[in-house]
């Protein structure tokens, strides 16, 4: 057949291996054998193998996989062959203290918290997470300053008068609690208008790290009417602009409404959170409707919404 040379089986295998490596795909583990099943008695090194495999299966990019597992290698060097069940908050504290820079400590905490979330919540190997008492280096939360009822009505009216796209922006932030990134990512195909009086919005994330933010939100006929006026294509982004343009658009609408205070996308989201708390949502429900992870810092945030939503307390006067 034209003198074609057929490579030997061993050569084919070598060629296939080379091609695989050139694609830059991470391997599940540098070891040649699969470790034993993950248990509470597994060492951190064994658990790290399973965690790497989990990250790759979820589709995390190679640099993310390497960053997480390399940070865990540092913890492994510290705790040695200690089984998972014996790793304590003291070990985690020493691991974090070993980082000299604030950014490194923050990254290490993210890596180790994600790992123990996998061990505790995904694999159910441990009942206790030794990282749960640790926060990222604390940056004081800003106190929410929600809009008053009259201010909300004035802003919505100004947005409606300005046009359907302006109304959709304010509605998403104020009535549904979107953050700015979610506003920018929203496409027409993410909104089910089958029932115009009760449209459903699907908030989704391509990055597996943010899947906990995904949720479905029920809107009302005001949103359906505004979207119909925009006549968008299915795959068309509603706000195909830079992030700064969202802030500028909102600033213009705030001035048109005659509001005298500073209003940002976050302050509208805060207003939404307080209103949801006022209507009876508890901590977990607020975390869910806002797409927040159930970590201590986020719980502090939604507790503030709950406190602000409480009825005003009567102040007793000592004078007659």
Secondary structure, DSSP 8 states (H G I E B T S, - for coil): -TT-----HHHHHHHHHHHHHHTT---S-SSSS------TTSBHHHHHHHHHHHHHHHT--HHHHHHHHHHHHHHHHHHTT-BGGG--HHHHHHHHHT--SHHHHHHHHHHHHHHHHIIIIIS---S--TTTT--SS-----------HHHHHHHHHHHHHH-HHHHHHHHHHHTS---HHHHHH-BGGGEE-SSGGG-EEEE--SSGGGGGG-EEEE--HHHHHHHHHH---TT-BS--S-HHHHHHHHHHHHHHTT--S---HHHHHHHHHHHHHHTT--HHHHHHHHT--SSHHHHHHHHHHHHHHS-------S--
